[in-house]
Amino acid sequence: MLEQEVKELIIEALQLEDIGAADIDTDAPLFVEGLGLDSIDALELGVALQKKYGISLSGESDDTRRHFASVRTLAALIDSHRKK
């Protein structure tokens, strides 16, 4: 399942040692509340997405912020990118 894959990518890319994929809520916010990621985490996650899926995102784009809202929105982005 793609959402599980995204959770594992987040854990691996950000070296979140104290958390498992089951601990990440698919619909919870990734930043501030929810998982509590910050802008450095966003950069690292963006690099991981580019390496694994070939997805390149602009840090200043409102679309990027929307895509990084939750695991579900990241999975939707990857899925749409795969269909191109």
MODELLER restraints for C-alpha pairs under 7 A, 6 or more apart:
rsr = mdl.restraints
at = mdl.atoms
rsr.add(forms.Gaussian(group=physical.xy_distance, feature=features.Distance(at['CA:2:A'], at['CA:75:A']), mean=6.02, stdev=0.5))
rsr.add(forms.Gaussian(group=physical.xy_distance, feature=features.Distance(at['CA:3:A'], at['CA:71:A']), mean=6.31, stdev=0.5))
rsr.add(forms.Gaussian(group=physical.xy_distance, feature=features.Distance(at['CA:3:A'], at['CA:72:A']), mean=6.34, stdev=0.5))
rsr.add(forms.Gaussian(group=physical.xy_distance, feature=features.Distance(at['CA:3:A'], at['CA:75:A']), mean=5.56, stdev=0.5))
rsr.add(forms.Gaussian(group=physical.xy_distance, feature=features.Distance(at['CA:4:A'], at['CA:21:A']), mean=6.83, stdev=0.5))
rsr.add(forms.Gaussian(group=physical.xy_distance, feature=features.Distance(at['CA:6:A'], at['CA:71:A']), mean=6.49, stdev=0.5))
rsr.add(forms.Gaussian(group=physical.xy_distance, feature=features.Distance(at['CA:6:A'], at['CA:75:A']), mean=6.48, stdev=0.5))
rsr.add(forms.Gaussian(group=physical.xy_distance, feature=features.Distance(at['CA:7:A'], at['CA:21:A']), mean=5.36, stdev=0.5))
rsr.add(forms.Gaussian(group=physical.xy_distance, feature=features.Distance(at['CA:7:A'], at['CA:24:A']), mean=6.91, stdev=0.5))
rsr.add(forms.Gaussian(group=physical.xy_distance, feature=features.Distance(at['CA:7:A'], at['CA:71:A']), mean=6.75, stdev=0.5))
rsr.add(forms.Gaussian(group=physical.xy_distance, feature=features.Distance(at['CA:8:A'], at['CA:21:A']), mean=5.95, stdev=0.5))
rsr.add(forms.Gaussian(group=physical.xy_distance, feature=features.Distance(at['CA:10:A'], at['CA:45:A']), mean=6.57, stdev=0.5))
rsr.add(forms.Gaussian(group=physical.xy_distance, feature=features.Distance(at['CA:13:A'], at['CA:44:A']), mean=6.61, stdev=0.5))
rsr.add(forms.Gaussian(group=physical.xy_distance, feature=features.Distance(at['CA:13:A'], at['CA:45:A']), mean=6.15, stdev=0.5))
rsr.add(forms.Gaussian(group=physical.xy_distance, feature=features.Distance(at['CA:13:A'], at['CA:48:A']), mean=6.19, stdev=0.5))
rsr.add(forms.Gaussian(group=physical.xy_distance, feature=features.Distance(at['CA:14:A'], at['CA:41:A']), mean=6.52, stdev=0.5))
rsr.add(forms.Gaussian(group=physical.xy_distance, feature=features.Distance(at['CA:14:A'], at['CA:44:A']), mean=6.84, stdev=0.5))
rsr.add(forms.Gaussian(group=physical.xy_distance, feature=features.Distance(at['CA:26:A'], at['CA:70:A']), mean=6.47, stdev=0.5))
rsr.add(forms.Gaussian(group=physical.xy_distance, feature=features.Distance(at['CA:26:A'], at['CA:71:A']), mean=4.97, stdev=0.5))
rsr.add(forms.Gaussian(group=physical.xy_distance, feature=features.Distance(at['CA:26:A'], at['CA:72:A']), mean=5.54, stdev=0.5))
rsr.add(forms.Gaussian(group=physical.xy_distance, feature=features.Distance(at['CA:27:A'], at['CA:70:A']), mean=5.50, stdev=0.5))
rsr.add(forms.Gaussian(group=physical.xy_distance, feature=features.Distance(at['CA:27:A'], at['CA:71:A']), mean=6.34, stdev=0.5))
rsr.add(forms.Gaussian(group=physical.xy_distance, feature=features.Distance(at['CA:27:A'], at['CA:72:A']), mean=5.96, stdev=0.5))
rsr.add(forms.Gaussian(group=physical.xy_distance, feature=features.Distance(at['CA:28:A'], at['CA:34:A']), mean=5.31, stdev=0.5))
rsr.add(forms.Gaussian(group=physical.xy_distance, feature=features.Distance(at['CA:28:A'], at['CA:70:A']), mean=5.76, stdev=0.5))
rsr.add(forms.Gaussian(group=physical.xy_distance, feature=features.Distance(at['CA:29:A'], at['CA:35:A']), mean=6.50, stdev=0.5))
rsr.add(forms.Gaussian(group=physical.xy_distance, feature=features.Distance(at['CA:29:A'], at['CA:69:A']), mean=5.47, stdev=0.5))
rsr.add(forms.Gaussian(group=physical.xy_distance, feature=features.Distance(at['CA:29:A'], at['CA:70:A']), mean=4.96, stdev=0.5))
rsr.add(forms.Gaussian(group=physical.xy_distance, feature=features.Distance(at['CA:30:A'], at['CA:36:A']), mean=6.00, stdev=0.5))
rsr.add(forms.Gaussian(group=physical.xy_distance, feature=features.Distance(at['CA:30:A'], at['CA:37:A']), mean=5.87, stdev=0.5))
rsr.add(forms.Gaussian(group=physical.xy_distance, feature=features.Distance(at['CA:30:A'], at['CA:69:A']), mean=5.89, stdev=0.5))
rsr.add(forms.Gaussian(group=physical.xy_distance, feature=features.Distance(at['CA:30:A'], at['CA:70:A']), mean=5.27, stdev=0.5))
rsr.add(forms.Gaussian(group=physical.xy_distance, feature=features.Distance(at['CA:31:A'], at['CA:37:A']), mean=4.46, stdev=0.5))
rsr.add(forms.Gaussian(group=physical.xy_distance, feature=features.Distance(at['CA:31:A'], at['CA:38:A']), mean=6.02, stdev=0.5))
rsr.add(forms.Gaussian(group=physical.xy_distance, feature=features.Distance(at['CA:32:A'], at['CA:38:A']), mean=6.89, stdev=0.5))
rsr.add(forms.Gaussian(group=physical.xy_distance, feature=features.Distance(at['CA:49:A'], at['CA:55:A']), mean=5.86, stdev=0.5))
rsr.add(forms.Gaussian(group=physical.xy_distance, feature=features.Distance(at['CA:50:A'], at['CA:56:A']), mean=5.55, stdev=0.5))
rsr.add(forms.Gaussian(group=physical.xy_distance, feature=features.Distance(at['CA:57:A'], at['CA:64:A']), mean=6.29, stdev=0.5))
rsr.add(forms.Gaussian(group=physical.xy_distance, feature=features.Distance(at['CA:58:A'], at['CA:64:A']), mean=6.48, stdev=0.5))
rsr.add(forms.Gaussian(group=physical.xy_distance, feature=features.Distance(at['CA:67:A'], at['CA:73:A']), mean=5.13, stdev=0.5))
rsr.add(forms.Gaussian(group=physical.xy_distance, feature=features.Distance(at['CA:67:A'], at['CA:74:A']), mean=5.31, stdev=0.5))
rsr.add(forms.Gaussian(group=physical.xy_distance, feature=features.Distance(at['CA:67:A'], at['CA:77:A']), mean=6.46, stdev=0.5))
rsr.add(forms.Gaussian(group=physical.xy_distance, feature=features.Distance(at['CA:68:A'], at['CA:74:A']), mean=5.81, stdev=0.5))
